[in-house]
Amino acid sequence: MTMPILATAFMIAAAAMLAMRTAVVAASRESIVKKSMVKVRSQRHPANTKIQG
């Protein structure tokens, strides 16, 4: 009778690990996207390059 309980516990643990891994990957991708957005914004608006004359 302990085998179905162990199998269920293992499945729950595997699902939890998969969910955590998915969350970590999503978080790291989000931080990468934020960093690239900051780079794009800084390149798009250069600081005072107007030629006065």
CHARMM internal coordinates of N, CA and C (Angstrom, degrees):
IC EDIT
DIST 1 N 1 CA 1.4687
DIST 1 CA 1 C 1.5320
ANGL 1 N 1 CA 1 C 111.71
DIST 1 C 2 N 1.3318
ANGL 1 CA 1 C 2 N 116.37
DIHE 1 N 1 CA 1 C 2 N -18.21
DIST 2 N 2 CA 1.4609
ANGL 1 C 2 N 2 CA 118.61
DIHE 1 CA 1 C 2 N 2 CA -178.52
DIST 2 CA 2 C 1.5258
ANGL 2 N 2 CA 2 C 112.35
DIHE 1 C 2 N 2 CA 2 C -78.37
DIST 2 C 3 N 1.3087
ANGL 2 CA 2 C 3 N 118.23
DIHE 2 N 2 CA 2 C 3 N -21.81
DIST 3 N 3 CA 1.4698
ANGL 2 C 3 N 3 CA 120.13
DIHE 2 CA 2 C 3 N 3 CA -177.60
DIST 3 CA 3 C 1.5284
ANGL 3 N 3 CA 3 C 113.13
DIHE 2 C 3 N 3 CA 3 C -63.17
DIST 3 C 4 N 1.3383
ANGL 3 CA 3 C 4 N 119.95
DIHE 3 N 3 CA 3 C 4 N -46.78
DIST 4 N 4 CA 1.4760
ANGL 3 C 4 N 4 CA 118.17
DIHE 3 CA 3 C 4 N 4 CA 177.58
DIST 4 CA 4 C 1.5214
ANGL 4 N 4 CA 4 C 112.73
DIHE 3 C 4 N 4 CA 4 C -61.71
DIST 4 C 5 N 1.3297
ANGL 4 CA 4 C 5 N 116.71
DIHE 4 N 4 CA 4 C 5 N -34.42
DIST 5 N 5 CA 1.4698
ANGL 4 C 5 N 5 CA 120.15
DIHE 4 CA 4 C 5 N 5 CA 178.84
DIST 5 CA 5 C 1.5224
ANGL 5 N 5 CA 5 C 109.77
DIHE 4 C 5 N 5 CA 5 C -67.44
DIST 5 C 6 N 1.3262
ANGL 5 CA 5 C 6 N 116.95
DIHE 5 N 5 CA 5 C 6 N -44.63
DIST 6 N 6 CA 1.4647
ANGL 5 C 6 N 6 CA 120.54
DIHE 5 CA 5 C 6 N 6 CA 178.55
DIST 6 CA 6 C 1.5226
ANGL 6 N 6 CA 6 C 110.91
DIHE 5 C 6 N 6 CA 6 C -63.55
DIST 6 C 7 N 1.3219
ANGL 6 CA 6 C 7 N 116.71
DIHE 6 N 6 CA 6 C 7 N -41.33
DIST 7 N 7 CA 1.4591
ANGL 6 C 7 N 7 CA 120.23
DIHE 6 CA 6 C 7 N 7 CA 179.68
DIST 7 CA 7 C 1.5283
ANGL 7 N 7 CA 7 C 110.43
DIHE 6 C 7 N 7 CA 7 C -63.78
DIST 7 C 8 N 1.3226
ANGL 7 CA 7 C 8 N 116.07
DIHE 7 N 7 CA 7 C 8 N -41.58
DIST 8 N 8 CA 1.4687
ANGL 7 C 8 N 8 CA 119.84
DIHE 7 CA 7 C 8 N 8 CA 178.61
DIST 8 CA 8 C 1.5238
ANGL 8 N 8 CA 8 C 110.67
DIHE 7 C 8 N 8 CA 8 C -64.27
DIST 8 C 9 N 1.3221
ANGL 8 CA 8 C 9 N 116.91
DIHE 8 N 8 CA 8 C 9 N -43.81
DIST 9 N 9 CA 1.4644
ANGL 8 C 9 N 9 CA 120.91
DIHE 8 CA 8 C 9 N 9 CA 179.06
DIST 9 CA 9 C 1.5279
ANGL 9 N 9 CA 9 C 110.56
DIHE 8 C 9 N 9 CA 9 C -61.84
DIST 9 C 10 N 1.3226
ANGL 9 CA 9 C 10 N 116.20
DIHE 9 N 9 CA 9 C 10 N -41.41
DIST 10 N 10 CA 1.4673
ANGL 9 C 10 N 10 CA 120.10
DIHE 9 CA 9 C 10 N 10 CA 179.26
DIST 10 CA 10 C 1.5235
ANGL 10 N 10 CA 10 C 110.71
DIHE 9 C 10 N 10 CA 10 C -64.07
DIST 10 C 11 N 1.3161
ANGL 10 CA 10 C 11 N 117.02
DIHE 10 N 10 CA 10 C 11 N -41.50
DIST 11 N 11 CA 1.4688
ANGL 10 C 11 N 11 CA 120.58
DIHE 10 CA 10 C 11 N 11 CA 179.45
DIST 11 CA 11 C 1.5295
ANGL 11 N 11 CA 11 C 110.72
DIHE 10 C 11 N 11 CA 11 C -64.68
DIST 11 C 12 N 1.3297
ANGL 11 CA 11 C 12 N 116.58
DIHE 11 N 11 CA 11 C 12 N -40.91
DIST 12 N 12 CA 1.4689
ANGL 11 C 12 N 12 CA 120.27
DIHE 11 CA 11 C 12 N 12 CA 178.98
DIST 12 CA 12 C 1.5337
ANGL 12 N 12 CA 12 C 109.68
DIHE 11 C 12 N 12 CA 12 C -64.39
DIST 12 C 13 N 1.3375
ANGL 12 CA 12 C 13 N 116.35
DIHE 12 N 12 CA 12 C 13 N -43.33
DIST 13 N 13 CA 1.4590
ANGL 12 C 13 N 13 CA 119.91
DIHE 12 CA 12 C 13 N 13 CA 179.57
DIST 13 CA 13 C 1.5268
ANGL 13 N 13 CA 13 C 111.06
DIHE 12 C 13 N 13 CA 13 C -63.97
DIST 13 C 14 N 1.3365
ANGL 13 CA 13 C 14 N 116.98
DIHE 13 N 13 CA 13 C 14 N -41.65
DIST 14 N 14 CA 1.4575
ANGL 13 C 14 N 14 CA 120.71
DIHE 13 CA 13 C 14 N 14 CA 179.10
DIST 14 CA 14 C 1.5323
ANGL 14 N 14 CA 14 C 110.80
DIHE 13 C 14 N 14 CA 14 C -63.79
DIST 14 C 15 N 1.3197
ANGL 14 CA 14 C 15 N 116.58
DIHE 14 N 14 CA 14 C 15 N -41.43
DIST 15 N 15 CA 1.4690
ANGL 14 C 15 N 15 CA 120.19
DIHE 14 CA 14 C 15 N 15 CA 179.09
DIST 15 CA 15 C 1.5278
ANGL 15 N 15 CA 15 C 110.76
DIHE 14 C 15 N 15 CA 15 C -65.13
DIST 15 C 16 N 1.3283
ANGL 15 CA 15 C 16 N 116.82
DIHE 15 N 15 CA 15 C 16 N -39.86
DIST 16 N 16 CA 1.4653
ANGL 15 C 16 N 16 CA 120.77
DIHE 15 CA 15 C 16 N 16 CA 179.07
DIST 16 CA 16 C 1.5290
ANGL 16 N 16 CA 16 C 110.72
DIHE 15 C 16 N 16 CA 16 C -64.71
DIST 16 C 17 N 1.3308
ANGL 16 CA 16 C 17 N 117.16
DIHE 16 N 16 CA 16 C 17 N -42.46
DIST 17 N 17 CA 1.4666
ANGL 16 C 17 N 17 CA 120.20
DIHE 16 CA 16 C 17 N 17 CA 178.64
DIST 17 CA 17 C 1.5201
ANGL 17 N 17 CA 17 C 111.31
DIHE 16 C 17 N 17 CA 17 C -64.31
DIST 17 C 18 N 1.3146
ANGL 17 CA 17 C 18 N 116.37
DIHE 17 N 17 CA 17 C 18 N -39.86
DIST 18 N 18 CA 1.4604
ANGL 17 C 18 N 18 CA 120.33
DIHE 17 CA 17 C 18 N 18 CA 178.80
DIST 18 CA 18 C 1.5292
ANGL 18 N 18 CA 18 C 110.60
DIHE 17 C 18 N 18 CA 18 C -64.68
DIST 18 C 19 N 1.3320
ANGL 18 CA 18 C 19 N 116.17
DIHE 18 N 18 CA 18 C 19 N -41.66
DIST 19 N 19 CA 1.4626
ANGL 18 C 19 N 19 CA 120.16
DIHE 18 CA 18 C 19 N 19 CA 178.81
DIST 19 CA 19 C 1.5248
ANGL 19 N 19 CA 19 C 110.85
DIHE 18 C 19 N 19 CA 19 C -64.15
DIST 19 C 20 N 1.3299
ANGL 19 CA 19 C 20 N 117.47
DIHE 19 N 19 CA 19 C 20 N -41.36
DIST 20 N 20 CA 1.4666
ANGL 19 C 20 N 20 CA 120.54
DIHE 19 CA 19 C 20 N 20 CA 178.34
DIST 20 CA 20 C 1.5248
ANGL 20 N 20 CA 20 C 110.74
DIHE 19 C 20 N 20 CA 20 C -64.07
DIST 20 C 21 N 1.3207
ANGL 20 CA 20 C 21 N 116.08
DIHE 20 N 20 CA 20 C 21 N -42.62
DIST 21 N 21 CA 1.4679
ANGL 20 C 21 N 21 CA 119.58
DIHE 20 CA 20 C 21 N 21 CA 179.65
DIST 21 CA 21 C 1.5210
ANGL 21 N 21 CA 21 C 110.76
DIHE 20 C 21 N 21 CA 21 C -63.06
DIST 21 C 22 N 1.3245
ANGL 21 CA 21 C 22 N 116.53
DIHE 21 N 21 CA 21 C 22 N -41.72
DIST 22 N 22 CA 1.4658
ANGL 21 C 22 N 22 CA 120.63
DIHE 21 CA 21 C 22 N 22 CA 178.07
DIST 22 CA 22 C 1.5210
ANGL 22 N 22 CA 22 C 110.58
DIHE 21 C 22 N 22 CA 22 C -62.06
DIST 22 C 23 N 1.3325
ANGL 22 CA 22 C 23 N 116.55
DIHE 22 N 22 CA 22 C 23 N -41.76
DIST 23 N 23 CA 1.4668
ANGL 22 C 23 N 23 CA 120.27
DIHE 22 CA 22 C 23 N 23 CA 179.53
DIST 23 CA 23 C 1.5174
ANGL 23 N 23 CA 23 C 111.28
DIHE 22 C 23 N 23 CA 23 C -64.65
DIST 23 C 24 N 1.3273
ANGL 23 CA 23 C 24 N 117.31
DIHE 23 N 23 CA 23 C 24 N -40.46
DIST 24 N 24 CA 1.4705
ANGL 23 C 24 N 24 CA 120.92
DIHE 23 CA 23 C 24 N 24 CA 179.72
DIST 24 CA 24 C 1.5234
ANGL 24 N 24 CA 24 C 110.61
DIHE 23 C 24 N 24 CA 24 C -65.46
DIST 24 C 25 N 1.3287
ANGL 24 CA 24 C 25 N 116.92
DIHE 24 N 24 CA 24 C 25 N -43.06
DIST 25 N 25 CA 1.4653
ANGL 24 C 25 N 25 CA 120.75
DIHE 24 CA 24 C 25 N 25 CA 178.96
DIST 25 CA 25 C 1.5267
ANGL 25 N 25 CA 25 C 110.29
DIHE 24 C 25 N 25 CA 25 C -63.24
DIST 25 C 26 N 1.3271
ANGL 25 CA 25 C 26 N 116.57
DIHE 25 N 25 CA 25 C 26 N -43.03
DIST 26 N 26 CA 1.4681
ANGL 25 C 26 N 26 CA 120.10
DIHE 25 CA 25 C 26 N 26 CA 179.35
DIST 26 CA 26 C 1.5232
ANGL 26 N 26 CA 26 C 110.64
DIHE 25 C 26 N 26 CA 26 C -63.43
DIST 26 C 27 N 1.3164
ANGL 26 CA 26 C 27 N 117.47
DIHE 26 N 26 CA 26 C 27 N -41.37
DIST 27 N 27 CA 1.4656
ANGL 26 C 27 N 27 CA 120.91
DIHE 26 CA 26 C 27 N 27 CA -179.84
DIST 27 CA 27 C 1.5239
ANGL 27 N 27 CA 27 C 110.98
DIHE 26 C 27 N 27 CA 27 C -65.80
DIST 27 C 28 N 1.3244
ANGL 27 CA 27 C 28 N 117.86
DIHE 27 N 27 CA 27 C 28 N -41.38
DIST 28 N 28 CA 1.4585
ANGL 27 C 28 N 28 CA 119.79
DIHE 27 CA 27 C 28 N 28 CA -179.14
DIST 28 CA 28 C 1.5267
ANGL 28 N 28 CA 28 C 110.59
DIHE 27 C 28 N 28 CA 28 C -68.66
DIST 28 C 29 N 1.3226
ANGL 28 CA 28 C 29 N 116.37
DIHE 28 N 28 CA 28 C 29 N -37.70
DIST 29 N 29 CA 1.4683
ANGL 28 C 29 N 29 CA 118.81
DIHE 28 CA 28 C 29 N 29 CA 177.21
DIST 29 CA 29 C 1.5152
ANGL 29 N 29 CA 29 C 110.87
DIHE 28 C 29 N 29 CA 29 C -65.35
DIST 29 C 30 N 1.3263
ANGL 29 CA 29 C 30 N 117.13
DIHE 29 N 29 CA 29 C 30 N -39.07
DIST 30 N 30 CA 1.4592
ANGL 29 C 30 N 30 CA 121.09
DIHE 29 CA 29 C 30 N 30 CA 179.97
DIST 30 CA 30 C 1.5209
ANGL 30 N 30 CA 30 C 110.54
DIHE 29 C 30 N 30 CA 30 C -63.55
DIST 30 C 31 N 1.3386
ANGL 30 CA 30 C 31 N 117.32
DIHE 30 N 30 CA 30 C 31 N -41.36
DIST 31 N 31 CA 1.4579
ANGL 30 C 31 N 31 CA 119.79
DIHE 30 CA 30 C 31 N 31 CA 179.43
DIST 31 CA 31 C 1.5299
ANGL 31 N 31 CA 31 C 110.50
DIHE 30 C 31 N 31 CA 31 C -67.12
DIST 31 C 32 N 1.3401
ANGL 31 CA 31 C 32 N 117.14
DIHE 31 N 31 CA 31 C 32 N -36.05
DIST 32 N 32 CA 1.4661
ANGL 31 C 32 N 32 CA 120.54
DIHE 31 CA 31 C 32 N 32 CA 177.49
DIST 32 CA 32 C 1.5241
ANGL 32 N 32 CA 32 C 109.69
DIHE 31 C 32 N 32 CA 32 C -64.76
DIST 32 C 33 N 1.3270
ANGL 32 CA 32 C 33 N 117.07
DIHE 32 N 32 CA 32 C 33 N -42.57
DIST 33 N 33 CA 1.4609
ANGL 32 C 33 N 33 CA 120.84
DIHE 32 CA 32 C 33 N 33 CA 179.23
DIST 33 CA 33 C 1.5179
ANGL 33 N 33 CA 33 C 110.30
DIHE 32 C 33 N 33 CA 33 C -63.50
DIST 33 C 34 N 1.3268
ANGL 33 CA 33 C 34 N 118.00
DIHE 33 N 33 CA 33 C 34 N -41.29
DIST 34 N 34 CA 1.4644
ANGL 33 C 34 N 34 CA 121.03
DIHE 33 CA 33 C 34 N 34 CA 179.04
DIST 34 CA 34 C 1.5206
ANGL 34 N 34 CA 34 C 110.79
DIHE 33 C 34 N 34 CA 34 C -62.66
DIST 34 C 35 N 1.3434
ANGL 34 CA 34 C 35 N 117.05
DIHE 34 N 34 CA 34 C 35 N -41.93
DIST 35 N 35 CA 1.4531
ANGL 34 C 35 N 35 CA 120.05
DIHE 34 CA 34 C 35 N 35 CA 179.29
DIST 35 CA 35 C 1.5232
ANGL 35 N 35 CA 35 C 111.54
DIHE 34 C 35 N 35 CA 35 C -63.43
DIST 35 C 36 N 1.3329
ANGL 35 CA 35 C 36 N 117.32
DIHE 35 N 35 CA 35 C 36 N -41.91
DIST 36 N 36 CA 1.4559
ANGL 35 C 36 N 36 CA 119.90
DIHE 35 CA 35 C 36 N 36 CA -179.88
DIST 36 CA 36 C 1.5191
ANGL 36 N 36 CA 36 C 110.62
DIHE 35 C 36 N 36 CA 36 C -68.45
DIST 36 C 37 N 1.3366
ANGL 36 CA 36 C 37 N 117.34
DIHE 36 N 36 CA 36 C 37 N -34.14
DIST 37 N 37 CA 1.4674
ANGL 36 C 37 N 37 CA 119.86
DIHE 36 CA 36 C 37 N 37 CA 177.40
DIST 37 CA 37 C 1.5192
ANGL 37 N 37 CA 37 C 110.56
DIHE 36 C 37 N 37 CA 37 C -65.02
DIST 37 C 38 N 1.3214
ANGL 37 CA 37 C 38 N 117.23
DIHE 37 N 37 CA 37 C 38 N -39.48
DIST 38 N 38 CA 1.4684
ANGL 37 C 38 N 38 CA 120.50
DIHE 37 CA 37 C 38 N 38 CA 178.35
DIST 38 CA 38 C 1.5199
ANGL 38 N 38 CA 38 C 109.78
DIHE 37 C 38 N 38 CA 38 C -63.17
DIST 38 C 39 N 1.3196
ANGL 38 CA 38 C 39 N 117.40
DIHE 38 N 38 CA 38 C 39 N -41.63
DIST 39 N 39 CA 1.4647
ANGL 38 C 39 N 39 CA 120.42
DIHE 38 CA 38 C 39 N 39 CA 178.47
DIST 39 CA 39 C 1.5225
ANGL 39 N 39 CA 39 C 110.98
DIHE 38 C 39 N 39 CA 39 C -62.49
DIST 39 C 40 N 1.3309
ANGL 39 CA 39 C 40 N 116.96
DIHE 39 N 39 CA 39 C 40 N -44.43
DIST 40 N 40 CA 1.4629
ANGL 39 C 40 N 40 CA 120.90
DIHE 39 CA 39 C 40 N 40 CA -179.34
DIST 40 CA 40 C 1.5145
ANGL 40 N 40 CA 40 C 110.33
DIHE 39 C 40 N 40 CA 40 C -62.89
DIST 40 C 41 N 1.3257
ANGL 40 CA 40 C 41 N 117.43
DIHE 40 N 40 CA 40 C 41 N -42.82
DIST 41 N 41 CA 1.4649
ANGL 40 C 41 N 41 CA 120.64
DIHE 40 CA 40 C 41 N 41 CA 179.96
DIST 41 CA 41 C 1.5241
ANGL 41 N 41 CA 41 C 111.29
DIHE 40 C 41 N 41 CA 41 C -63.17
DIST 41 C 42 N 1.3289
ANGL 41 CA 41 C 42 N 117.13
DIHE 41 N 41 CA 41 C 42 N -41.86
DIST 42 N 42 CA 1.4554
ANGL 41 C 42 N 42 CA 119.60
DIHE 41 CA 41 C 42 N 42 CA -178.03
DIST 42 CA 42 C 1.5306
ANGL 42 N 42 CA 42 C 110.98
DIHE 41 C 42 N 42 CA 42 C -68.57
DIST 42 C 43 N 1.3302
ANGL 42 CA 42 C 43 N 117.71
DIHE 42 N 42 CA 42 C 43 N -32.77
DIST 43 N 43 CA 1.4580
ANGL 42 C 43 N 43 CA 120.56
DIHE 42 CA 42 C 43 N 43 CA 178.26
DIST 43 CA 43 C 1.5264
ANGL 43 N 43 CA 43 C 110.88
DIHE 42 C 43 N 43 CA 43 C -75.43
DIST 43 C 44 N 1.3136
ANGL 43 CA 43 C 44 N 116.33
DIHE 43 N 43 CA 43 C 44 N -31.50
DIST 44 N 44 CA 1.4598
ANGL 43 C 44 N 44 CA 120.20
DIHE 43 CA 43 C 44 N 44 CA -175.65
DIST 44 CA 44 C 1.5280
ANGL 44 N 44 CA 44 C 111.22
DIHE 43 C 44 N 44 CA 44 C -72.29
DIST 44 C 45 N 1.3394
ANGL 44 CA 44 C 45 N 117.10
DIHE 44 N 44 CA 44 C 45 N -30.72
DIST 45 N 45 CA 1.4633
ANGL 44 C 45 N 45 CA 120.77
DIHE 44 CA 44 C 45 N 45 CA -177.72
DIST 45 CA 45 C 1.5261
ANGL 45 N 45 CA 45 C 110.68
DIHE 44 C 45 N 45 CA 45 C -121.03
DIST 45 C 46 N 1.3129
ANGL 45 CA 45 C 46 N 117.31
DIHE 45 N 45 CA 45 C 46 N 80.18
DIST 46 N 46 CA 1.4621
ANGL 45 C 46 N 46 CA 118.48
DIHE 45 CA 45 C 46 N 46 CA 178.99
DIST 46 CA 46 C 1.5255
ANGL 46 N 46 CA 46 C 110.88
DIHE 45 C 46 N 46 CA 46 C -67.92
DIST 46 C 47 N 1.3131
ANGL 46 CA 46 C 47 N 117.26
DIHE 46 N 46 CA 46 C 47 N 150.87
DIST 47 N 47 CA 1.4574
ANGL 46 C 47 N 47 CA 121.66
DIHE 46 CA 46 C 47 N 47 CA -175.80
DIST 47 CA 47 C 1.5313
ANGL 47 N 47 CA 47 C 111.00
DIHE 46 C 47 N 47 CA 47 C -76.24
DIST 47 C 48 N 1.3073
ANGL 47 CA 47 C 48 N 116.43
DIHE 47 N 47 CA 47 C 48 N 123.85
DIST 48 N 48 CA 1.4734
ANGL 47 C 48 N 48 CA 125.97
DIHE 47 CA 47 C 48 N 48 CA 174.08
DIST 48 CA 48 C 1.5262
ANGL 48 N 48 CA 48 C 115.15
DIHE 47 C 48 N 48 CA 48 C 26.34
DIST 48 C 49 N 1.3038
ANGL 48 CA 48 C 49 N 115.93
DIHE 48 N 48 CA 48 C 49 N 75.80
DIST 49 N 49 CA 1.4684
ANGL 48 C 49 N 49 CA 119.48
DIHE 48 CA 48 C 49 N 49 CA 177.37
DIST 49 CA 49 C 1.5310
ANGL 49 N 49 CA 49 C 111.37
DIHE 48 C 49 N 49 CA 49 C -106.25
DIST 49 C 50 N 1.3204
ANGL 49 CA 49 C 50 N 115.62
DIHE 49 N 49 CA 49 C 50 N 14.00
DIST 50 N 50 CA 1.4855
ANGL 49 C 50 N 50 CA 119.19
DIHE 49 CA 49 C 50 N 50 CA 179.96
DIST 50 CA 50 C 1.5278
ANGL 50 N 50 CA 50 C 109.84
DIHE 49 C 50 N 50 CA 50 C -69.15
DIST 50 C 51 N 1.3092
ANGL 50 CA 50 C 51 N 115.35
DIHE 50 N 50 CA 50 C 51 N 136.72
DIST 51 N 51 CA 1.4700
ANGL 50 C 51 N 51 CA 119.99
DIHE 50 CA 50 C 51 N 51 CA 177.85
DIST 51 CA 51 C 1.5296
ANGL 51 N 51 CA 51 C 107.49
DIHE 50 C 51 N 51 CA 51 C -90.96
DIST 51 C 52 N 1.3149
ANGL 51 CA 51 C 52 N 114.77
DIHE 51 N 51 CA 51 C 52 N 119.61
DIST 52 N 52 CA 1.4777
ANGL 51 C 52 N 52 CA 118.71
DIHE 51 CA 51 C 52 N 52 CA -179.34
DIST 52 CA 52 C 1.5258
ANGL 52 N 52 CA 52 C 108.51
DIHE 51 C 52 N 52 CA 52 C -89.86
DIST 52 C 53 N 1.3371
ANGL 52 CA 52 C 53 N 114.00
DIHE 52 N 52 CA 52 C 53 N 132.72
DIST 53 N 53 CA 1.4553
ANGL 52 C 53 N 53 CA 114.95
DIHE 52 CA 52 C 53 N 53 CA 179.45
DIST 53 CA 53 C 1.4706
ANGL 53 N 53 CA 53 C 114.06
DIHE 52 C 53 N 53 CA 53 C -170.95
END
COOR INIT
IC SEED 1 N 1 CA 1 C
IC BUILD
